[in-house]
């Protein structure tokens, strides 16, 4: 009977540990979802404000925040 009580107590402790881990994981998943959602909004903003292209073999980035809104990279 003592062996069963010991096993029962161990299983209860394991169950509590798993419950705590599940709660922590749920919080992490919620935070990750918010982060991904925010980054998706940033991507949309960048796609609207930044234009990238090639001119005569050079990478051209048009960005309104830059001087004259144009950056030429070779």
Biotite code that builds the C-alpha atoms (Angstrom):
import biotite.structure as struc

atoms = struc.array([
    struc.Atom([0.000, 0.000, 0.000], chain_id="A", res_id=1, res_name="UNK", atom_name="CA", element="C"),
    struc.Atom([2.877, 2.408, 0.780], chain_id="A", res_id=2, res_name="UNK", atom_name="CA", element="C"),
    struc.Atom([4.393, 1.720, -2.631], chain_id="A", res_id=3, res_name="UNK", atom_name="CA", element="C"),
    struc.Atom([1.126, 2.722, -4.331], chain_id="A", res_id=4, res_name="UNK", atom_name="CA", element="C"),
    struc.Atom([0.903, 5.892, -2.217], chain_id="A", res_id=5, res_name="UNK", atom_name="CA", element="C"),
    struc.Atom([4.492, 6.791, -3.172], chain_id="A", res_id=6, res_name="UNK", atom_name="CA", element="C"),
    struc.Atom([3.782, 6.197, -6.878], chain_id="A", res_id=7, res_name="UNK", atom_name="CA", element="C"),
    struc.Atom([0.581, 8.249, -6.606], chain_id="A", res_id=8, res_name="UNK", atom_name="CA", element="C"),
    struc.Atom([2.429, 11.172, -4.986], chain_id="A", res_id=9, res_name="UNK", atom_name="CA", element="C"),
    struc.Atom([5.140, 11.015, -7.658], chain_id="A", res_id=10, res_name="UNK", atom_name="CA", element="C"),
    struc.Atom([2.531, 11.083, -10.426], chain_id="A", res_id=11, res_name="UNK", atom_name="CA", element="C"),
    struc.Atom([0.757, 14.040, -8.802], chain_id="A", res_id=12, res_name="UNK", atom_name="CA", element="C"),
    struc.Atom([4.060, 15.934, -8.621], chain_id="A", res_id=13, res_name="UNK", atom_name="CA", element="C"),
    struc.Atom([4.782, 15.098, -12.267], chain_id="A", res_id=14, res_name="UNK", atom_name="CA", element="C"),
    struc.Atom([1.295, 16.238, -13.251], chain_id="A", res_id=15, res_name="UNK", atom_name="CA", element="C"),
    struc.Atom([1.799, 19.578, -11.477], chain_id="A", res_id=16, res_name="UNK", atom_name="CA", element="C"),
    struc.Atom([5.174, 20.056, -13.127], chain_id="A", res_id=17, res_name="UNK", atom_name="CA", element="C"),
    struc.Atom([3.638, 19.412, -16.555], chain_id="A", res_id=18, res_name="UNK", atom_name="CA", element="C"),
    struc.Atom([0.775, 21.821, -15.804], chain_id="A", res_id=19, res_name="UNK", atom_name="CA", element="C"),
    struc.Atom([3.255, 24.584, -14.931], chain_id="A", res_id=20, res_name="UNK", atom_name="CA", element="C"),
    struc.Atom([5.307, 23.885, -18.069], chain_id="A", res_id=21, res_name="UNK", atom_name="CA", element="C"),
    struc.Atom([2.129, 23.977, -20.181], chain_id="A", res_id=22, res_name="UNK", atom_name="CA", element="C"),
    struc.Atom([1.176, 27.367, -18.723], chain_id="A", res_id=23, res_name="UNK", atom_name="CA", element="C"),
    struc.Atom([4.648, 28.731, -19.410], chain_id="A", res_id=24, res_name="UNK", atom_name="CA", element="C"),
    struc.Atom([4.543, 27.405, -22.970], chain_id="A", res_id=25, res_name="UNK", atom_name="CA", element="C"),
    struc.Atom([1.136, 29.002, -23.525], chain_id="A", res_id=26, res_name="UNK", atom_name="CA", element="C"),
    struc.Atom([2.540, 32.379, -22.415], chain_id="A", res_id=27, res_name="UNK", atom_name="CA", element="C"),
    struc.Atom([5.551, 31.960, -24.712], chain_id="A", res_id=28, res_name="UNK", atom_name="CA", element="C"),
    struc.Atom([3.321, 31.035, -27.660], chain_id="A", res_id=29, res_name="UNK", atom_name="CA", element="C"),
    struc.Atom([1.139, 34.079, -27.055], chain_id="A", res_id=30, res_name="UNK", atom_name="CA", element="C"),
    struc.Atom([4.194, 36.346, -26.966], chain_id="A", res_id=31, res_name="UNK", atom_name="CA", element="C"),
    struc.Atom([5.607, 34.731, -30.103], chain_id="A", res_id=32, res_name="UNK", atom_name="CA", element="C"),
    struc.Atom([2.291, 35.273, -31.876], chain_id="A", res_id=33, res_name="UNK", atom_name="CA", element="C"),
    struc.Atom([2.342, 38.964, -30.969], chain_id="A", res_id=34, res_name="UNK", atom_name="CA", element="C"),
    struc.Atom([5.931, 39.267, -32.164], chain_id="A", res_id=35, res_name="UNK", atom_name="CA", element="C"),
    struc.Atom([5.219, 37.570, -35.494], chain_id="A", res_id=36, res_name="UNK", atom_name="CA", element="C"),
    struc.Atom([2.121, 39.701, -35.977], chain_id="A", res_id=37, res_name="UNK", atom_name="CA", element="C"),
    struc.Atom([4.099, 42.868, -35.275], chain_id="A", res_id=38, res_name="UNK", atom_name="CA", element="C"),
    struc.Atom([6.877, 41.841, -37.635], chain_id="A", res_id=39, res_name="UNK", atom_name="CA", element="C"),
    struc.Atom([4.336, 41.130, -40.370], chain_id="A", res_id=40, res_name="UNK", atom_name="CA", element="C"),
    struc.Atom([3.107, 44.700, -39.993], chain_id="A", res_id=41, res_name="UNK", atom_name="CA", element="C"),
    struc.Atom([6.683, 45.961, -40.258], chain_id="A", res_id=42, res_name="UNK", atom_name="CA", element="C"),
    struc.Atom([7.174, 43.975, -43.441], chain_id="A", res_id=43, res_name="UNK", atom_name="CA", element="C"),
    struc.Atom([4.092, 45.573, -44.956], chain_id="A", res_id=44, res_name="UNK", atom_name="CA", element="C"),
    struc.Atom([5.348, 49.021, -43.930], chain_id="A", res_id=45, res_name="UNK", atom_name="CA", element="C"),
    struc.Atom([8.774, 48.359, -45.468], chain_id="A", res_id=46, res_name="UNK", atom_name="CA", element="C"),
    struc.Atom([7.253, 47.059, -48.684], chain_id="A", res_id=47, res_name="UNK", atom_name="CA", element="C"),
    struc.Atom([5.243, 50.250, -48.976], chain_id="A", res_id=48, res_name="UNK", atom_name="CA", element="C"),
    struc.Atom([8.073, 52.658, -48.129], chain_id="A", res_id=49, res_name="UNK", atom_name="CA", element="C"),
    struc.Atom([11.093, 50.931, -49.680], chain_id="A", res_id=50, res_name="UNK", atom_name="CA", element="C"),
    struc.Atom([11.448, 50.092, -53.328], chain_id="A", res_id=51, res_name="UNK", atom_name="CA", element="C"),
    struc.Atom([14.328, 47.918, -54.514], chain_id="A", res_id=52, res_name="UNK", atom_name="CA", element="C"),
    struc.Atom([15.426, 47.441, -58.097], chain_id="A", res_id=53, res_name="UNK", atom_name="CA", element="C"),
    struc.Atom([18.344, 47.014, -60.468], chain_id="A", res_id=54, res_name="UNK", atom_name="CA", element="C"),
    struc.Atom([19.623, 49.765, -62.779], chain_id="A", res_id=55, res_name="UNK", atom_name="CA", element="C"),
    struc.Atom([22.493, 48.953, -65.135], chain_id="A", res_id=56, res_name="UNK", atom_name="CA", element="C"),
    struc.Atom([23.707, 46.153, -62.840], chain_id="A", res_id=57, res_name="UNK", atom_name="CA", element="C"),
    struc.Atom([23.527, 48.272, -59.679], chain_id="A", res_id=58, res_name="UNK", atom_name="CA", element="C"),
    struc.Atom([21.219, 47.697, -56.765], chain_id="A", res_id=59, res_name="UNK", atom_name="CA", element="C"),
    struc.Atom([18.981, 50.730, -56.284], chain_id="A", res_id=60, res_name="UNK", atom_name="CA", element="C"),
    struc.Atom([17.022, 51.286, -53.080], chain_id="A", res_id=61, res_name="UNK", atom_name="CA", element="C"),
    struc.Atom([14.466, 54.057, -53.025], chain_id="A", res_id=62, res_name="UNK", atom_name="CA", element="C"),
    struc.Atom([13.650, 55.024, -49.473], chain_id="A", res_id=63, res_name="UNK", atom_name="CA", element="C"),
    struc.Atom([11.903, 58.283, -48.654], chain_id="A", res_id=64, res_name="UNK", atom_name="CA", element="C"),
    struc.Atom([13.944, 58.692, -45.433], chain_id="A", res_id=65, res_name="UNK", atom_name="CA", element="C"),
    struc.Atom([17.262, 58.820, -47.315], chain_id="A", res_id=66, res_name="UNK", atom_name="CA", element="C"),
    struc.Atom([18.697, 62.012, -48.807], chain_id="A", res_id=67, res_name="UNK", atom_name="CA", element="C"),
    struc.Atom([16.901, 62.407, -52.114], chain_id="A", res_id=68, res_name="UNK", atom_name="CA", element="C"),
    struc.Atom([15.255, 59.058, -51.404], chain_id="A", res_id=69, res_name="UNK", atom_name="CA", element="C"),
    struc.Atom([17.765, 57.051, -53.439], chain_id="A", res_id=70, res_name="UNK", atom_name="CA", element="C"),
    struc.Atom([20.662, 54.802, -52.515], chain_id="A", res_id=71, res_name="UNK", atom_name="CA", element="C"),
    struc.Atom([22.819, 53.265, -55.221], chain_id="A", res_id=72, res_name="UNK", atom_name="CA", element="C"),
    struc.Atom([24.877, 50.213, -54.307], chain_id="A", res_id=73, res_name="UNK", atom_name="CA", element="C"),
    struc.Atom([27.367, 48.610, -56.648], chain_id="A", res_id=74, res_name="UNK", atom_name="CA", element="C"),
])
